[in-house]
Amino acid sequence: MTQTLRTQPLSHDAFAPFGDVLEIGDTPDMIINQGLCGRFHDLAKIDLIGDGARTGISLFNAQARSLPYTLEMMERHPLGSQAFIPMTAHPFLTIVAPDVNGKPGTPLAFQTKHGQGVNYHRNIWHGVLTPLAEPGLFAVIDRIGDGNNLEEHWFETPYLIIGA
């Protein structure tokens, strides 16, 4: 048996309790490079804890998934935020959940549009990287350092995520 969730479009307001939406707005914060480039400045809070921790940039190449998608597990990173920035024009799923007594509560599923990435705040339950097309190439900005920065939770009853 499964529980069913519908995706919704990713928006700043709906995603705010879980992290930051990374996308450009209508007006850049400043114009740089001889007037040929708009800079949209400081879009995410990178949050790291722990002695010797630093910010790292990695590349992930994830296998594409499709809808309906079965969500069996969520994870969180207690020592640092984690940003996913797609390096293609393809949408991806971002699945988040509030914490309820140390476990994920009812998940929310968002489908991104072209030009959107996400930054999960530190200690936020989220699904694994879930591109909806190949290649699933992402730049990932997260914590590098000692300590256990991964906690997983497997659901007794999985969720079936369907389109909007």
Sequence and secondary structure as in RCSB ss.txt:
>XXXX:A:sequence
MTQTLRTQPLSHDAFAPFGDVLEIGDTPDMIINQGLCGRFHDLAKIDLIGDGARTGISLFNAQARSLPYTLEMME
RHPLGSQAFIPMTAHPFLTIVAPDVNGKPGTPLAFQTKHGQGVNYHRNIWHGVLTPLAEPGLFAVIDRIGDGNNL
EEHWFETPYLIIGA
>XXXX:A:secstr
  EEEEEEE  HHHHTTTEEEE   SS SEEETTTTEEE    S   B STT EEEEEEEEE    SSEEEEEEE
E TTB EEEEESSS  EEEEEE EETTEE S EEEE  TT EEEE TT EE   EESSS EEEEEEEEESSS   
EEEEEEEEEEEE  
